[in-house]
Amino acid sequence: MPDTFFSQINPPQRLLMGPGPANVHPRILRTMAADVLGQFDPEMTDYMNQTMALYRQVFMTRNRQTLLVNGTARAGIEAALVSLVEPGSKILILNAGRFGLLLSEIAARIGADIRTIDLEWGEVATPDMIEKALIEHRPQIFACVHGDTSTTMVQPLDGIGELCRKYSVLSYADATATLGGMAVSTDAWGIDIVTGGLQKCMGGPPGSAPVTISDRAADHIFSRRHVEQGLRTDTTADGTRPRIASNYLDLAMIMDYWSEKRLNHHTESTTMLYAAREAARIMLEEGLPERFSRHRAASRAVCAGLRALGLRLFGQDAHRMPNVTGVWIPEGISGDAVRQRMREDFEIEIGTAFGPLAGRIWRIGAMGFNAQKAKVLQTIGALETVLAAEGFTLPRGAGVDAALTAWSAQA
Amino acid sequence: MPDTFFSQINPPQRLLMGPGPANVHPRILRTMAADVLGQFDPEMTDYMNQTMALYRQVFMTRNRQTLLVNGTARAGIEAALVSLVEPGSKILILNAGRFGLLLSEIAARIGADIRTIDLEWGEVATPDMIEKALIEHRPQIFACVHGDTSTTMVQPLDGIGELCRKYSVLSYADATATLGGMAVSTDAWGIDIVTGGLQKCMGGPPGSAPVTISDRAADHIFSRRHVEQGLRTDTTADGTRPRIASNYLDLAMIMDYWSEKRLNHHTESTTMLYAAREAARIMLEEGLPERFSRHRAASRAVCAGLRALGLRLFGQDAHRMPNVTGVWIPEGISGDAVRQRMREDFEIEIGTAFGPLAGRIWRIGAMGFNAQKAKVLQTIGALETVLAAEGFTLPRGAGVDAALTAWSAQA
C-alpha cells in the first residue's frame, strides 16, 4: 500500500489525566463497533427514546426534552444559547474562566445585549452577587458554567434557578465538565437548560452533547420554530418570534426530530448515540451516589498526593471540581518539560492551562473511567519521578503514600 | 439490572439500501473501538494531518484547507455557508430538491439576500442557465447541491467554478451524497468549498463532515476571523470583515485549530476522526476509478432490475446519481406497506421520499460498502417477492436476472 495512505489507527495506550478527554470506558469503545441502523427504523427510534429516558436520570430531571446534539460539547452550548437568545435579547453571563468567556463569544455572535458578572479566574459567585446583577440588568437570560476546567472551580447553583424565576429570567448552565462526576441537579436547581459532553466524567468520547430543556424553555424555543420548506405539512406550524439563527443547532427542530413527529433534520449520528447511551447505562448501573463518591475519592487522593510532593494547589478547596485539580508549577520548573517527560517516559498526559493561567498551573484530571485508585497512584508516582529529574526537591515516596491514604478517607 | 437502564446495544443486521445512512464498512466499525488520545498529543495531531492529506485525495484537490467539521453532513453545509456568507451578502442558490431548499433555509437564517434558480424536482441546470442567473443577480456567492438524494439527480458541475470566477463569485457545492461514489472533482470544477459526509458513499457512520476550502475562500473567511478572548495572544489577529455568526461552525477557527497554530476550539471528536480517516484509506486502497466503476455497476444493476420488474424509474437517465435510484410506486400499491414487508421479512431498508415526491417514489440506494453485487441482487429479489405479495403483477425472476446481467455490462 502506498505511504500516502498511512497505516491503520494504532494509538498508544496513554493514560489521559488532563482536563479531558479522558480514556473511554472499554464497554463504550466496543459499543461503537456496532452496526448502524436507518434513522427512522423502529429499533433506532427506540434507542433514541431510551437515550432520552437515560439522560433524564443523568441530568436528575423530569424534563421531557432531554436529548443529544450531534457535535462536541461546544455544539450543545451554542445550541442552547442560539435557541434561547434572540438578537437584541439581554443576557447576563457569569464570567469566571475561559468557558465563561466562550458564553460571551457565542452570545456576541448572536447579537445579544451582553452583561457580565466578571470574576477573577478561580473565584465563584454568591447567590447575592447574582441576584444583584439580575436586579441591575434585568436580563431575559442568565448563563453560567457549572464547572470551568480552565479554573478547576465549581460554581454553586443551589437556588439559582429559583432566583432566575423570581425575575422571569430563563437560565442556562454548561455542565460539560461535571456531568457524570458530581450531582448535576437540573430540577433541584431549577435551571432551564443544562448541556453536557461525553468526554469528561461520562467516560465517553468527544462528539455528542447531551442537553436537557425545561418545558418553559421549550415553549420559548418553539415560539421561534421555523419548519424547513421541504418538510412543511398542514400539521407543522411556525412560531411567531424571530427565527433561530442556526439551522443545525436549532433546538426547536432537534426537539421535533426527537419527538413522535420525527421531523427530519440531520441524520442522527448513530455511533455517537450508541456511545452516549452506553455511557449513561454504565453511570446508572454504578449508581449516582457511588459514582460521585468515587470522583470525590479521586480528587482527595490527587490533592493529598500533590500536596505531599510539596506542590501548592490552585484555587479554593471549598469550590474545587472533584474531577480536575489545578496545581501551581513550582518556581524554576518548566511546565512543558514535565508534561513531555510524563508523556514520553510514563505515557501519562496531564494538562496545561489557558489565558492568565497559561504556563502557571498544570491541570490534573481523574474523571469518568479514569477516576480510579490505581490511575491516580500511577500519576502521582510518575509526577514524583519527573519532578525529581527536573531538579525539584521533594520527599520521595510521600505523594503516593498520601494519595493512597486519602483515597480511603471519609469525605 | 433495573429495566429502566435497558439492555446493551444489539441492532438487527439490517441491510440499509435507502438514501443513507448505509451499512458501515467493518474496518471502520472496528477502528471506532480504538482508544482515544488527548487532543494535542503528537499522535493525535499526526492523525489530523494525515486525515487532511487523505481527504485531499478524496476531494481530488490540492487545497491545503481540507479538514473535518465535527457534526453530521448538515454541520458541514452550515459551516461553509455561515463562514462564506455575511448578513446582506447576495447568494445565488440552485434550488432543485430538498437539499437545495436547505441551502436557502440556512442562508435565510444568516440574513443573506437570496436569489434562486428554481427547477422542478428531477431537473438539473445547464451552465447557460447558471451564467444567465449570475449575470442577472450579480451575487457574491453561488451555492448548489451536487447530488440531491431527494430527487436522485446529479447536477453537472464541469465549468461552473470557472463561470463563477469569471463573475468574481465564490462557489460552494454540497457533495454529501456523492463523495466516494463518483468523481467529486473539486479542483477540476474550480468550486471553492465542497463539503461531504461519511454516511453515504464513504461507507462510514453519520457524524463527521469532510470539508475542502480553496485558498481564495480561506482568505475571505480569514478576513472574518475573530479569535476567542480566552485564547488571544500577540500572534493572533482578527480580520476586518463582519464576524462569523456561529462560533462552533466558524471555519476560520476550525482552520486555525487544524493548522500548526493548533488554536483550541472544540475538542476534536477522536472516534469520528478515526472513522473518517479509515473511510478515506479504504477508498484510496480500492482506487478512485475502481470505486466509481463499482458504484456505476450497482446503479446499472438496480435500474435494470427495477425495470425488469415492470417498474418505472423517476427522473432522467442522463443525470441519475450512481448510488441512489428513484422509482415510482405503482398505482394501487402502498409504498409504506412494501417498505414494512421489506424490513420485516427481509431485514432490508429502502427509502421513502420528501416533499412533492412523498408517497410517490421509493429511493433505493447502493452506496459505499453496500454497492455490492450480492446486496443489489438480494434487494431486487426481495422487492419482487414483496410486490407480488402486495398484488402487483410482475414476471417472476426477471428482476434478479436483469440485475445480474447489468452488473457485468460495459458502462
Interface residues (C-beta under 8 A of the other chain):
Chain A: M1 T4 F5 F6 Q8 I9 N10 P11 P12 Q13 R14 L16 G18 G20 P21 N23 V24 L29 R30 T31 M32 A33 A34 D35 V36 L37 G38 Q39 D41 E43 M44 Y47 Q50 A53 L54 Q57 N70 G71 T72 A73 R74 A75 I77 E78 V82 G97 R98 F99 L101 L102 S104 E105 I106 A108 R109 I110 S150 G197 Q199 P205 P206 G207 H226 E228 Q229 G230 L231 R243 I244 A245 S246 N247 Y248 L249 N264 H265 H266 T267 E268 S269 T270 T271 M272 Y274 A275 R277 E278 R281 L284 E285 R343 E349 F354 G355
Chain B: M1 T4 F5 F6 Q8 I9 N10 P11 P12 Q13 R14 L16 G18 G20 P21 N23 V24 L29 R30 T31 M32 A33 A34 D35 V36 L37 G38 Q39 D41 E43 M44 Y47 Q50 A53 L54 Q57 N70 G71 T72 A73 R74 A75 E78 V82 G97 R98 F99 L101 L102 S104 E105 I106 A108 R109 I110 S150 G197 Q199 P205 P206 G207 H226 E228 Q229 G230 L231 R243 I244 A245 S246 N247 Y248 L249 N264 H265 H266 T267 E268 S269 T270 T271 M272 Y274 A275 R277 E278 R281 L284 E285 R343 E349 F354 G355
